């Protein structure tokens, strides 16, 4: 009898541990951005149109006019990781691209974005303006640069080719944001979020006249 009870207790403990591990498991979702575009699952404002593209084997979406955010319909992001491939161009003040997250609408969200034209800039000031964190509407880049220069924007070392695809991994966890570029082990940028929003919409962000995005993967912790 004691042996049976011991066996039953061991089984119950095993089942409890298994259930707990399943509940705490990460949720990873890969997204084909061209497929989302075809299925009308990207929320794009202002009537601006993305097009599907293939570049160096990457199935991507591309835009060549000014826009803000293309939100993924029905996708919520809280703590976790965002990974994707991006491609801008080396055109001064004309290529800004990245990711928006914890969005409430088109004017209230956090974002990490890149300035490819500054990746390999020889000017020391421009060089540290390669990757940027913002929190709209209260903390646009202008305010952050004026009040806390070089804290919320940094250089990327080693600097990527400004005209080529590069990979970004953005880790958002308990109010802390880290940005890793091209599988680097050290973050290019690490900051505290500037608002208390803990979840919300996620989308690709751009401001300029050219940006391509591919291979989006979202992991919710």
Protein Blocks (a to p, Z undefined) as FASTA:
>chain_A
ZZmmmmmmmmmmmmmmmmmmmmmpccdddddfklmmmnopaccehhiacddddeehiacd
ddfbdcfbdcdehiacfbdcddddddddddehiaccdddehifblmbccdddddfklmmo
cblklmmmmbccdddfklcfklmmmmmghklgccddddddfkbccddddddeehiacdde
ehiabdfbdcddfbfbfbdcdddddedjbdcdehiacddZZ
